[in-house]
């Protein structure tokens, strides 16, 4: 069974997001073991400078990279990443899973540090649009479930 790690900056407090994530995690469990690791978001002043944001992202990046198991295929979700169709994402998921555990990283509202992006085997973007980083967890879980459903000829993806 495939191991999938979701590394996310910040913890999910909203119950409606938790319920959606839990539902998709339950569905994914037929195909893979999913582990969520939450990284503490670095505190920033009310109106942070670009340098302060960059330092916080680098610190978060160190915590992210130290939380990823060895031999993981690392995929960073970031605005400059590649956009894929659901079928292409499923193929990526299948190919990556054959190589070992897969780790997807979701940054804070300021994104991910250069250290994480440089370490990633793949940079992935879900859209040119901007989404709340907490909503990205739900979207990622849904796409992981959809991907495994596609790979296993399930009825979920139409």
BAKOL-126508 format. One record per atom (N, C-alpha, C, O): residue in three letters; x, y, z; atom name. Coordinates in pm, 1 decimal. Layout:
r/east/north/up/a
ALA/X/Y/Z/CA $
...
! end
This chain:
r/east/north/up/a
UNK/84.7/-118.3/0.0/N $
UNK/0.0/0.0/0.0/CA $
UNK/89.0/124.3/0.0/C $
UNK/190.2/129.5/69.8/O $
UNK/51.3/220.3/-76.3/N $
UNK/126.4/345.0/-91.4/CA $
UNK/115.1/431.9/33.2/C $
UNK/9.8/438.0/96.5/O $
UNK/224.8/498.9/67.7/N $
UNK/223.0/597.7/175.5/CA $
UNK/221.0/736.6/114.4/C $
UNK/305.0/770.4/31.0/O $
UNK/123.8/817.0/156.9/N $
UNK/111.2/955.5/111.6/CA $
UNK/119.6/1044.9/234.2/C $
UNK/46.9/1025.8/331.7/O $
UNK/208.8/1142.2/228.0/N $
UNK/224.6/1238.4/337.2/CA $
UNK/178.6/1374.9/288.7/C $
UNK/214.8/1419.8/179.9/O $
UNK/98.7/1439.2/371.1/N $
UNK/57.9/1577.3/345.9/CA $
UNK/126.5/1660.1/453.5/C $
UNK/97.0/1646.1/572.2/O $
UNK/217.2/1745.5/411.8/N $
UNK/288.5/1833.2/504.5/CA $
UNK/230.2/1972.3/483.3/C $
UNK/239.9/2028.0/373.9/O $
UNK/170.1/2028.1/587.0/N $
UNK/102.7/2157.3/572.9/CA $
UNK/145.0/2251.7/684.0/C $
UNK/158.1/2212.1/799.8/O $
UNK/166.0/2376.4/647.0/N $
UNK/200.6/2479.0/745.2/CA $
UNK/71.4/2529.1/808.8/C $
UNK/-22.9/2566.8/739.1/O $
UNK/68.1/2529.1/940.6/N $
UNK/-51.3/2570.7/1014.8/CA $
UNK/-139.6/2451.3/1044.4/C $
UNK/-129.7/2347.0/979.8/O $
UNK/-226.0/2468.4/1143.3/N $
UNK/-317.5/2358.7/1174.1/CA $
UNK/-459.3/2397.3/1135.9/C $
UNK/-498.9/2513.7/1141.5/O $
UNK/-533.8/2295.4/1096.9/N $
UNK/-669.7/2318.2/1049.5/CA $
UNK/-764.1/2331.3/1167.5/C $
UNK/-780.1/2238.0/1246.2/O $
UNK/-826.0/2446.7/1179.3/N $
UNK/-916.3/2473.4/1290.9/CA $
UNK/-1063.2/2466.7/1250.8/C $
UNK/-1149.2/2438.5/1334.3/O $
UNK/-1092.1/2492.2/1124.7/N $
UNK/-1231.4/2498.5/1080.1/CA $
UNK/-1291.2/2358.2/1068.4/C $
UNK/-1238.8/2272.5/997.2/O $
UNK/-1400.5/2337.1/1138.9/N $
UNK/-1465.2/2205.9/1141.9/CA $
UNK/-1512.2/2161.7/1002.8/C $
UNK/-1501.5/2043.9/968.8/O $
UNK/-1563.7/2254.4/922.9/N $
UNK/-1614.4/2216.7/790.7/CA $
UNK/-1501.3/2168.0/699.5/C $
UNK/-1522.6/2077.7/618.7/O $
UNK/-1383.0/2225.6/711.0/N $
UNK/-1268.6/2174.1/635.6/CA $
UNK/-1225.7/2038.3/691.0/C $
UNK/-1194.7/1947.1/614.3/O $
UNK/-1223.8/2024.5/823.7/N $
UNK/-1184.5/1897.4/887.3/CA $
UNK/-1274.8/1784.1/840.2/C $
UNK/-1227.7/1675.1/808.1/O $
UNK/-1406.1/1811.3/836.5/N $
UNK/-1499.8/1706.1/794.2/CA $
UNK/-1472.9/1662.5/650.2/C $
UNK/-1473.7/1543.1/620.1/O $
UNK/-1449.4/1757.9/562.3/N $
UNK/-1421.3/1724.4/422.0/CA $
UNK/-1291.1/1644.8/411.0/C $
UNK/-1285.1/1544.4/340.2/O $
UNK/-1188.0/1689.7/480.6/N $
UNK/-1058.9/1619.6/478.5/CA $
UNK/-1074.5/1478.1/532.4/C $
UNK/-1022.7/1383.0/473.8/O $
UNK/-1145.5/1463.9/643.5/N $
UNK/-1165.8/1331.2/703.0/CA $
UNK/-1240.4/1238.3/607.8/C $
UNK/-1208.5/1119.7/598.9/O $
UNK/-1339.0/1291.2/537.1/N $
UNK/-1414.6/1209.4/442.3/CA $
UNK/-1324.8/1160.8/328.4/C $
UNK/-1327.5/1042.8/293.3/O $
UNK/-1246.2/1250.1/271.5/N $
UNK/-1156.0/1208.1/163.6/CA $
UNK/-1047.0/1115.6/215.3/C $
UNK/-1007.8/1022.0/145.6/O $
UNK/-997.4/1139.5/335.4/N $
UNK/-895.4/1050.6/393.2/CA $
UNK/-951.3/909.4/408.5/C $
UNK/-881.9/811.2/382.6/O $
UNK/-1076.6/900.3/450.7/N $
UNK/-1141.6/769.3/464.6/CA $
UNK/-1150.0/699.8/328.4/C $
UNK/-1122.8/580.3/317.5/O $
UNK/-1187.2/774.0/226.3/N $
UNK/-1197.3/716.3/92.1/CA $
UNK/-1059.6/675.0/38.2/C $
UNK/-1045.6/569.7/-24.1/O $
UNK/-960.0/757.9/62.4/N $
UNK/-824.3/728.4/14.5/CA $
UNK/-769.3/603.1/81.6/C $
UNK/-687.2/532.5/23.0/O $
UNK/-813.7/574.8/204.1/N $
UNK/-758.7/461.9/280.6/CA $
UNK/-776.4/327.4/209.8/C $
UNK/-708.7/230.6/244.6/O $
UNK/-865.3/319.9/112.0/N $
UNK/-878.8/197.1/33.1/CA $
UNK/-758.2/177.0/-58.8/C $
UNK/-731.8/65.7/-104.4/O $
UNK/-685.5/285.1/-85.4/N $
UNK/-573.9/281.0/-179.8/CA $
UNK/-437.7/311.2/-118.0/C $
UNK/-335.0/263.7/-166.3/O $
UNK/-437.6/390.2/-11.1/N $
UNK/-310.1/438.8/43.1/CA $
UNK/-324.4/473.7/190.7/C $
UNK/-434.6/496.0/240.8/O $
UNK/-210.9/477.7/258.5/N $
UNK/-205.4/528.8/395.6/CA $
UNK/-172.1/677.1/387.0/C $
UNK/-73.0/715.5/324.9/O $
UNK/-254.6/759.9/449.0/N $
UNK/-232.0/904.4/445.8/CA $
UNK/-192.9/952.0/584.8/C $
UNK/-258.3/919.8/684.0/O $
UNK/-85.7/1028.6/590.0/N $
UNK/-39.7/1088.6/714.6/CA $
UNK/-31.6/1238.9/693.4/C $
UNK/28.2/1285.8/596.5/O $
UNK/-92.5/1314.2/784.9/N $
UNK/-85.1/1460.4/779.7/CA $
UNK/11.5/1506.5/887.8/C $
UNK/0.6/1467.1/1003.9/O $
UNK/104.9/1589.5/848.3/N $
UNK/198.2/1649.8/943.9/CA $
UNK/183.9/1801.1/933.2/C $
UNK/203.7/1860.1/827.0/O $
UNK/149.2/1861.6/1045.1/N $
UNK/130.4/2006.4/1047.5/CA $
UNK/254.9/2073.7/1103.7/C $
UNK/308.1/2033.6/1207.2/O $
UNK/299.6/2175.6/1033.9/N $
UNK/418.2/2252.1/1071.2/CA $
UNK/371.6/2385.2/1128.4/C $
UNK/284.3/2451.4/1072.2/O $
UNK/430.4/2423.1/1239.9/N $
UNK/391.7/2549.6/1302.6/CA $
UNK/428.9/2666.6/1211.9/C $
UNK/541.7/2677.2/1163.8/O $
UNK/330.6/2754.2/1190.2/N $
UNK/353.9/2873.9/1109.6/CA $
UNK/433.8/2974.9/1190.9/C $
UNK/403.3/3000.2/1307.4/O $
UNK/535.5/3031.8/1128.9/N $
UNK/618.3/3131.4/1197.6/CA $
UNK/540.0/3261.4/1211.8/C $
UNK/472.4/3306.1/1119.2/O $
UNK/551.0/3320.3/1330.2/N $
UNK/482.0/3447.3/1355.7/CA $
UNK/551.5/3560.3/1281.3/C $
UNK/674.2/3567.9/1274.6/O $
UNK/469.0/3647.0/1226.1/N $
UNK/518.6/3765.5/1157.1/CA $
UNK/451.0/3888.8/1215.6/C $
UNK/340.9/3879.0/1269.9/O $
UNK/515.8/4004.9/1205.0/N $
UNK/451.1/4127.1/1251.5/CA $
UNK/328.3/4160.0/1165.4/C $
UNK/307.2/4099.4/1060.4/O $
UNK/249.5/4254.6/1210.4/N $
UNK/126.1/4294.3/1141.2/CA $
UNK/150.5/4326.3/993.3/C $
UNK/75.8/4280.5/906.9/O $
UNK/252.1/4402.8/964.8/N $
UNK/283.8/4442.3/827.0/CA $
UNK/428.5/4401.7/796.4/C $
UNK/518.2/4485.8/799.3/O $
UNK/451.3/4272.9/767.1/N $
UNK/589.0/4224.2/753.6/CA $
UNK/657.4/4275.2/627.0/C $
UNK/593.2/4298.3/524.6/O $
UNK/786.8/4291.8/636.7/N $
UNK/866.8/4328.6/519.4/CA $
UNK/891.6/4202.8/436.1/C $
UNK/870.5/4091.0/483.1/O $
UNK/936.0/4222.1/313.7/N $
UNK/968.5/4108.4/227.1/CA $
UNK/1077.5/4021.9/290.1/C $
UNK/1073.5/3899.3/279.7/O $
UNK/1174.4/4085.5/355.3/N $
UNK/1281.9/4011.3/421.3/CA $
UNK/1231.4/3927.2/536.7/C $
UNK/1274.9/3813.6/555.5/O $
UNK/1138.7/3983.4/614.8/N $
UNK/1081.5/3907.7/727.2/CA $
UNK/1003.0/3786.9/676.2/C $
UNK/1010.4/3678.4/733.9/O $
UNK/928.7/3806.4/568.7/N $
UNK/852.6/3695.2/510.2/CA $
UNK/948.5/3587.9/459.0/C $
UNK/927.7/3469.0/482.9/O $
UNK/1052.5/3629.9/389.2/N $
UNK/1149.9/3534.6/335.1/CA $
UNK/1216.6/3453.8/446.4/C $
UNK/1234.0/3332.6/433.1/O $
UNK/1253.7/3520.0/555.5/N $
UNK/1316.8/3448.9/668.5/CA $
UNK/1219.5/3348.8/730.7/C $
UNK/1257.9/3236.8/764.2/O $
UNK/1093.1/3389.9/745.9/N $
UNK/992.7/3299.3/802.7/CA $
UNK/973.4/3177.5/712.7/C $
UNK/964.7/3064.8/761.4/O $
UNK/966.7/3200.1/581.7/N $
UNK/949.5/3088.7/488.1/CA $
UNK/1068.5/2993.5/491.2/C $
UNK/1051.0/2872.0/481.5/O $
UNK/1187.5/3046.9/504.6/N $
UNK/1307.0/2962.0/513.0/CA $
UNK/1304.8/2878.6/641.5/C $
UNK/1339.7/2760.5/639.6/O $
UNK/1264.0/2939.9/753.1/N $
UNK/1254.5/2865.8/879.9/CA $
UNK/1147.8/2757.5/870.5/C $
UNK/1170.4/2643.6/911.3/O $
UNK/1030.8/2793.5/816.2/N $
UNK/926.0/2692.9/797.4/CA $
UNK/977.2/2582.0/706.1/C $
UNK/949.1/2464.2/728.2/O $
UNK/1052.3/2620.7/603.7/N $
UNK/1107.6/2523.1/509.8/CA $
UNK/1198.2/2421.8/577.3/C $
UNK/1193.6/2303.0/545.2/O $
UNK/1280.0/2467.5/670.1/N $
UNK/1366.2/2375.0/744.8/CA $
UNK/1281.6/2275.0/822.6/C $
UNK/1312.0/2155.8/825.6/O $
UNK/1174.6/2324.8/885.9/N $
UNK/1085.2/2235.8/960.9/CA $
UNK/1014.1/2138.3/866.9/C $
UNK/998.4/2020.4/898.7/O $
UNK/971.5/2188.4/751.6/N $
UNK/904.7/2102.9/652.8/CA $
UNK/999.3/1991.9/608.2/C $
UNK/964.2/1874.0/613.1/O $
UNK/1117.7/2029.4/565.3/N $
UNK/1212.2/1930.9/511.9/CA $
UNK/1253.2/1827.8/616.0/C $
UNK/1276.1/1711.6/582.5/O $
UNK/1262.5/1869.1/741.7/N $
UNK/1299.7/1772.6/846.2/CA $
UNK/1184.6/1678.7/881.1/C $
UNK/1207.1/1574.8/943.3/O $
UNK/1061.8/1713.1/842.1/N $
UNK/946.8/1628.3/874.6/CA $
UNK/913.8/1528.0/764.2/C $
UNK/826.8/1442.7/782.1/O $
UNK/981.5/1537.6/652.1/N $
UNK/952.7/1449.1/539.2/CA $
UNK/1037.2/1322.7/551.7/C $
UNK/1159.4/1329.9/564.8/O $
UNK/971.2/1206.5/547.5/N $
UNK/1046.9/1081.1/556.0/CA $
UNK/1146.4/1067.9/440.4/C $
UNK/1125.8/1122.5/332.0/O $
UNK/1252.8/995.6/465.9/N $
UNK/1354.2/972.7/362.6/CA $
UNK/1292.4/897.2/244.9/C $
UNK/1195.8/822.4/260.3/O $
UNK/1349.8/918.3/129.3/N $
UNK/1309.3/850.2/5.7/CA $
UNK/1171.0/888.2/-44.8/C $
UNK/1115.5/818.4/-129.6/O $
UNK/1114.6/996.8/5.2/N $
UNK/984.6/1042.8/-44.5/CA $
UNK/1001.8/1115.5/-177.1/C $
UNK/1100.5/1185.7/-198.9/O $
UNK/905.4/1097.6/-264.1/N $
UNK/894.5/1181.5/-382.3/CA $
UNK/827.0/1309.3/-333.7/C $
UNK/711.3/1306.1/-291.7/O $
UNK/898.0/1421.4/-339.2/N $
UNK/848.8/1547.0/-282.8/CA $
UNK/784.5/1632.9/-390.3/C $
UNK/845.6/1662.7/-493.0/O $
UNK/660.3/1672.2/-365.0/N $
UNK/584.0/1757.2/-455.8/CA $
UNK/542.4/1882.6/-379.5/C $
UNK/467.9/1874.1/-281.9/O $
UNK/590.3/1998.9/-423.5/N $
UNK/557.7/2126.0/-358.8/CA $
UNK/443.0/2192.8/-433.3/C $
UNK/448.9/2209.7/-555.0/O $
UNK/339.5/2230.4/-360.6/N $
UNK/229.5/2304.1/-421.0/CA $
UNK/264.0/2452.3/-415.5/C $
UNK/274.3/2510.7/-307.6/O $
UNK/281.6/2512.0/-532.1/N $
UNK/322.1/2652.6/-537.4/CA $
UNK/274.0/2716.0/-667.5/C $
UNK/247.8/2647.3/-766.2/O $
UNK/263.3/2846.5/-665.4/N $
UNK/206.4/2921.0/-777.0/CA $
UNK/284.8/2902.2/-906.7/C $
UNK/225.9/2904.3/-1014.8/O $
UNK/415.9/2884.0/-897.9/N $
UNK/495.5/2868.3/-1019.2/CA $
UNK/503.8/2723.8/-1066.5/C $
UNK/578.2/2692.3/-1159.3/O $
UNK/427.0/2636.2/-1002.1/N $
UNK/429.3/2495.4/-1038.4/CA $
UNK/357.9/2465.5/-1168.8/C $
UNK/293.7/2552.0/-1228.3/O $
UNK/370.6/2342.1/-1211.0/N $
UNK/308.7/2293.3/-1334.1/CA $
UNK/161.7/2261.6/-1307.5/C $
UNK/126.8/2207.3/-1202.7/O $
UNK/76.8/2296.2/-1403.1/N $
UNK/-64.8/2262.8/-1392.1/CA $
UNK/-91.4/2132.8/-1467.3/C $
UNK/-44.8/2113.7/-1579.6/O $
UNK/-167.0/2044.3/-1403.5/N $
UNK/-197.9/1913.8/-1461.0/CA $
UNK/-348.2/1892.2/-1465.0/C $
UNK/-421.9/1947.9/-1383.6/O $
UNK/-393.4/1811.4/-1559.8/N $
UNK/-531.9/1765.0/-1557.4/CA $
UNK/-543.8/1658.4/-1448.4/C $
UNK/-442.7/1612.3/-1395.5/O $
UNK/-665.0/1619.8/-1415.1/N $
UNK/-684.0/1514.6/-1314.6/CA $
UNK/-622.8/1382.9/-1361.3/C $
UNK/-567.8/1307.8/-1280.7/O $
UNK/-632.0/1355.0/-1489.9/N $
UNK/-573.2/1232.2/-1543.8/CA $
UNK/-420.3/1236.5/-1535.8/C $
UNK/-356.3/1136.5/-1503.1/O $
UNK/-363.0/1352.3/-1565.8/N $
UNK/-217.5/1367.0/-1555.7/CA $
UNK/-172.1/1356.5/-1410.4/C $
UNK/-67.8/1297.9/-1381.3/O $
UNK/-251.4/1413.9/-1319.2/N $
UNK/-219.1/1404.2/-1177.3/CA $
UNK/-224.7/1258.3/-1132.2/C $
UNK/-138.9/1213.3/-1056.4/O $
UNK/-326.0/1184.3/-1179.0/N $
UNK/-337.3/1042.4/-1144.5/CA $
UNK/-214.6/965.6/-1192.9/C $
UNK/-160.7/882.3/-1120.1/O $
UNK/-170.8/993.1/-1314.6/N $
UNK/-52.0/925.9/-1367.9/CA $
UNK/71.0/960.5/-1284.2/C $
UNK/152.2/873.2/-1253.6/O $
UNK/84.4/1086.4/-1247.6/N $
UNK/195.7/1129.0/-1161.8/CA $
UNK/190.4/1056.4/-1027.9/C $
UNK/292.3/1008.1/-978.4/O $
UNK/71.6/1049.1/-970.4/N $
UNK/53.1/981.6/-842.2/CA $
UNK/92.1/834.6/-854.0/C $
UNK/162.6/781.5/-768.2/O $
UNK/46.4/769.8/-959.7/N $
UNK/79.7/629.1/-980.6/CA $
UNK/228.5/607.0/-1001.6/C $
UNK/286.8/516.1/-942.5/O $
UNK/290.6/689.7/-1085.6/N $
UNK/434.8/678.1/-1111.0/CA $
UNK/515.1/704.1/-984.3/C $
UNK/608.4/630.4/-952.5/O $
UNK/478.0/809.4/-912.6/N $
UNK/550.4/845.0/-790.2/CA $
UNK/535.3/736.6/-684.6/C $
UNK/631.9/701.7/-616.7/O $
UNK/414.5/683.2/-670.7/N $
UNK/388.0/581.4/-569.1/CA $
UNK/469.9/455.0/-594.3/C $
UNK/504.4/384.3/-499.6/O $
UNK/501.2/426.0/-719.6/N $
UNK/583.1/308.5/-750.2/CA $
UNK/728.0/327.8/-706.2/C $
UNK/800.7/230.6/-686.1/O $
UNK/769.5/453.2/-691.5/N $
UNK/907.3/483.6/-651.5/CA $
UNK/923.7/489.2/-500.8/C $
UNK/1036.1/488.2/-450.7/O $
UNK/812.9/495.0/-427.6/N $
UNK/819.1/503.7/-282.0/CA $
UNK/712.6/596.8/-229.2/C $
UNK/619.1/631.6/-301.3/O $
UNK/725.2/637.8/-104.0/N $
UNK/626.3/727.6/-45.9/CA $
UNK/624.0/861.5/-120.2/C $
UNK/723.9/904.1/-178.1/O $
UNK/508.4/925.9/-117.0/N $
UNK/488.6/1055.1/-182.2/CA $
UNK/455.3/1158.3/-74.9/C $
UNK/374.0/1131.9/13.6/O $
UNK/517.8/1275.1/-82.5/N $
UNK/489.1/1383.7/11.9/CA $
UNK/448.1/1507.9/-65.7/C $
UNK/519.9/1554.1/-154.3/O $
UNK/331.7/1561.2/-31.1/N $
UNK/283.4/1686.5/-87.9/CA $
UNK/298.0/1793.2/19.5/C $
UNK/264.7/1769.9/135.7/O $
UNK/347.7/1910.6/-19.2/N $
UNK/370.8/2017.9/77.2/CA $
UNK/285.1/2138.6/41.7/C $
UNK/286.0/2186.6/-71.7/O $
UNK/210.6/2186.7/141.9/N $
UNK/129.5/2308.0/129.2/CA $
UNK/187.4/2411.1/224.6/C $
UNK/199.2/2385.4/344.4/O $
UNK/223.0/2526.0/172.8/N $
UNK/282.9/2630.6/254.6/CA $
UNK/180.7/2714.0/329.2/C $
UNK/61.5/2683.5/330.9/O $
UNK/230.0/2818.9/390.0/N $
UNK/144.2/2913.5/461.3/CA $
UNK/78.7/3007.0/360.2/C $
UNK/90.9/2987.3/239.3/O $
UNK/9.4/3108.4/410.3/N $
UNK/-52.4/3205.8/320.5/CA $
UNK/52.5/3284.1/242.0/C $
UNK/19.6/3348.9/142.7/O $
UNK/177.2/3278.7/285.1/N $
UNK/286.3/3344.5/212.4/CA $
UNK/357.2/3248.7/116.8/C $
UNK/448.8/3289.8/45.6/O $
UNK/317.1/3123.9/114.2/N $
UNK/375.6/3027.7/22.1/CA $
UNK/480.0/2938.7/86.4/C $
UNK/473.7/2908.7/205.7/O $
UNK/576.3/2896.9/5.3/N $
UNK/683.9/2807.8/48.5/CA $
UNK/818.6/2875.5/27.2/C $
UNK/835.1/2958.0/-62.8/O $
UNK/914.0/2839.3/111.3/N $
UNK/1049.2/2891.2/97.5/CA $
UNK/1121.6/2828.9/-20.6/C $
UNK/1085.6/2721.0/-67.6/O $
UNK/1222.8/2897.6/-67.2/N $
UNK/1304.6/2850.4/-178.7/CA $
UNK/1366.7/2714.7/-147.0/C $
UNK/1382.4/2631.2/-236.1/O $
UNK/1402.1/2692.6/-20.3/N $
UNK/1465.0/2566.1/17.3/CA $
UNK/1372.9/2446.6/-9.7/C $
UNK/1419.8/2340.4/-50.7/O $
UNK/1243.3/2463.5/12.8/N $
UNK/1147.9/2354.8/-13.4/CA $
UNK/1128.5/2338.1/-163.6/C $
UNK/1129.5/2226.2/-214.9/O $
UNK/1111.2/2448.5/-233.0/N $
UNK/1090.7/2441.5/-378.4/CA $
UNK/1210.5/2377.5/-447.2/C $
UNK/1194.4/2298.7/-540.3/O $
UNK/1330.4/2411.4/-401.4/N $
UNK/1451.2/2353.2/-460.8/CA $
UNK/1462.9/2203.6/-432.4/C $
UNK/1517.9/2129.5/-513.9/O $
UNK/1412.1/2158.6/-318.7/N $
UNK/1420.2/2017.1/-281.5/CA $
UNK/1313.7/1932.4/-350.5/C $
UNK/1326.3/1810.1/-357.2/O $
UNK/1209.5/1996.5/-401.5/N $
UNK/1096.5/1923.4/-459.7/CA $
UNK/1132.5/1862.7/-594.6/C $
UNK/1197.0/1926.3/-677.9/O $
UNK/1090.2/1740.2/-614.0/N $
UNK/1106.5/1675.5/-744.5/CA $
UNK/1009.3/1736.8/-845.0/C $
UNK/1037.8/1744.9/-964.5/O $
UNK/892.9/1780.3/-793.3/N $
UNK/791.1/1841.4/-878.7/CA $
UNK/730.7/1960.2/-806.7/C $
UNK/704.3/1954.8/-686.6/O $
UNK/709.2/2066.7/-880.8/N $
UNK/633.6/2181.2/-830.6/CA $
UNK/500.0/2178.1/-903.6/C $
UNK/495.6/2173.1/-1026.6/O $
UNK/392.0/2181.2/-827.7/N $
UNK/258.3/2164.4/-882.9/CA $
UNK/171.3/2283.5/-846.8/C $
UNK/172.2/2329.6/-732.6/O $
UNK/95.9/2333.3/-944.8/N $
UNK/-0.4/2440.9/-921.9/CA $
UNK/-138.7/2389.5/-958.6/C $
UNK/-155.8/2326.1/-1062.6/O $
UNK/-236.4/2416.1/-874.8/N $
UNK/-372.2/2371.9/-903.9/CA $
UNK/-444.5/2467.7/-998.0/C $
UNK/-543.4/2429.6/-1060.6/O $
UNK/-396.7/2590.9/-1008.7/N $
UNK/-464.9/2689.4/-1091.7/CA $
UNK/-383.6/2817.3/-1094.9/C $
UNK/-294.1/2836.7/-1012.6/O $
UNK/-414.5/2904.8/-1189.8/N $
UNK/-355.7/3038.2/-1189.7/CA $
UNK/-424.5/3126.2/-1085.6/C $
UNK/-372.5/3231.1/-1047.4/O $
UNK/-541.1/3082.7/-1040.6/N $
UNK/-614.0/3157.7/-938.9/CA $
UNK/-550.5/3136.7/-802.1/C $
UNK/-475.3/3041.5/-781.3/O $
UNK/-581.2/3225.6/-710.0/N $
UNK/-532.5/3215.3/-572.8/CA $
UNK/-641.2/3152.4/-486.5/C $
UNK/-757.9/3190.7/-494.8/O $
UNK/-602.2/3055.3/-403.4/N $
UNK/-694.2/2989.9/-311.2/CA $
UNK/-640.4/3003.1/-169.6/C $
UNK/-519.5/3014.1/-149.8/O $
UNK/-730.1/3002.0/-70.6/N $
UNK/-682.3/2999.6/68.2/CA $
UNK/-601.6/2871.2/90.6/C $
UNK/-641.8/2763.7/46.0/O $
UNK/-487.6/2883.0/159.8/N $
UNK/-403.3/2763.9/177.1/CA $
UNK/-474.8/2656.0/256.4/C $
UNK/-444.2/2538.0/239.2/O $
UNK/-568.1/2691.6/341.9/N $
UNK/-643.0/2589.9/416.7/CA $
UNK/-739.7/2514.3/325.2/C $
UNK/-760.9/2394.3/342.9/O $
UNK/-797.5/2583.2/228.7/N $
UNK/-883.7/2516.5/132.0/CA $
UNK/-802.4/2422.1/43.1/C $
UNK/-854.4/2321.3/-4.6/O $
UNK/-676.1/2454.5/21.2/N $
UNK/-590.7/2368.8/-62.0/CA $
UNK/-579.9/2227.8/-5.1/C $
UNK/-565.6/2131.2/-80.1/O $
UNK/-586.5/2215.8/126.2/N $
UNK/-581.9/2080.2/184.4/CA $
UNK/-698.4/1997.0/133.9/C $
UNK/-681.2/1882.5/92.0/O $
UNK/-817.5/2056.2/138.3/N $
UNK/-936.5/1984.4/91.7/CA $
UNK/-920.9/1950.8/-56.3/C $
UNK/-947.8/1838.2/-98.2/O $
UNK/-877.8/2048.3/-134.4/N $
UNK/-861.8/2026.4/-278.1/CA $
UNK/-757.3/1918.8/-306.6/C $
UNK/-776.3/1835.9/-395.6/O $
UNK/-648.5/1919.5/-232.6/N $
UNK/-544.7/1818.3/-251.4/CA $
UNK/-596.9/1679.5/-215.0/C $
UNK/-576.1/1584.1/-289.9/O $
UNK/-664.0/1667.7/-101.6/N $
UNK/-720.3/1538.0/-63.0/CA $
UNK/-817.4/1488.0/-169.6/C $
UNK/-817.1/1369.9/-204.5/O $
UNK/-900.3/1578.7/-221.1/N $
UNK/-996.9/1538.3/-323.7/CA $
UNK/-924.6/1488.9/-448.1/C $
UNK/-962.9/1386.7/-505.1/O $
UNK/-821.2/1559.3/-490.8/N $
UNK/-748.6/1518.6/-611.2/CA $
UNK/-670.8/1388.4/-589.8/C $
UNK/-657.5/1308.4/-682.4/O $
UNK/-620.6/1367.4/-470.8/N $
UNK/-553.8/1239.9/-441.5/CA $
UNK/-655.2/1126.2/-450.5/C $
UNK/-627.4/1022.1/-510.0/O $
UNK/-772.7/1146.6/-391.2/N $
UNK/-876.6/1043.6/-401.2/CA $
UNK/-916.5/1022.1/-547.2/C $
UNK/-926.1/908.4/-593.5/O $
UNK/-939.5/1131.7/-619.0/N $
UNK/-976.7/1121.8/-760.3/CA $
UNK/-866.5/1048.5/-838.3/C $
UNK/-895.6/963.4/-922.4/O $
UNK/-741.8/1081.7/-810.0/N $
UNK/-630.1/1017.6/-879.2/CA $
UNK/-627.2/866.8/-858.3/C $
UNK/-611.9/790.5/-953.6/O $
UNK/-642.0/824.4/-733.4/N $
UNK/-644.2/680.0/-706.5/CA $
UNK/-767.3/614.7/-768.5/C $
UNK/-760.5/500.6/-814.3/O $
UNK/-879.5/686.2/-770.2/N $
UNK/-1000.1/633.8/-833.4/CA $
UNK/-977.2/613.6/-983.6/C $
UNK/-1017.2/511.4/-1039.5/O $
UNK/-913.3/710.4/-1048.0/N $
UNK/-881.1/697.4/-1190.8/CA $
UNK/-788.3/577.8/-1213.1/C $
UNK/-811.3/496.9/-1303.0/O $
UNK/-684.1/567.1/-1131.5/N $
UNK/-586.9/458.1/-1147.0/CA $
UNK/-649.8/320.7/-1128.6/C $
UNK/-603.6/222.1/-1186.0/O $
UNK/-755.7/315.2/-1048.0/N $
UNK/-820.1/187.2/-1017.5/CA $
UNK/-953.9/170.8/-1088.4/C $
UNK/-1035.8/87.4/-1049.7/O $
UNK/-975.8/251.3/-1193.0/N $
UNK/-1098.5/243.9/-1273.4/CA $
UNK/-1225.0/258.4/-1190.3/C $
UNK/-1325.6/192.6/-1216.7/O $
UNK/-1219.3/345.0/-1089.6/N $
UNK/-1336.7/370.5/-1006.5/CA $
UNK/-1438.7/456.4/-1079.3/C $
UNK/-1412.2/507.9/-1187.9/O $
UNK/-1554.8/471.1/-1018.5/N $
UNK/-1664.7/545.0/-1081.3/CA $
UNK/-1669.0/692.0/-1040.6/C $
UNK/-1751.3/767.5/-1092.2/O $
UNK/-1582.4/733.4/-949.5/N $
UNK/-1586.5/870.9/-898.4/CA $
UNK/-1557.9/973.6/-1007.4/C $
UNK/-1627.4/1074.7/-1016.8/O $
UNK/-1456.5/948.6/-1089.6/N $
UNK/-1416.3/1044.3/-1193.5/CA $
UNK/-1495.9/1018.1/-1320.2/C $
UNK/-1498.4/906.5/-1372.1/O $
UNK/-1560.5/1122.7/-1368.8/N $
UNK/-1642.1/1106.3/-1490.9/CA $
UNK/-1590.4/1195.3/-1599.9/C $
UNK/-1645.2/1196.2/-1710.1/O $
! end
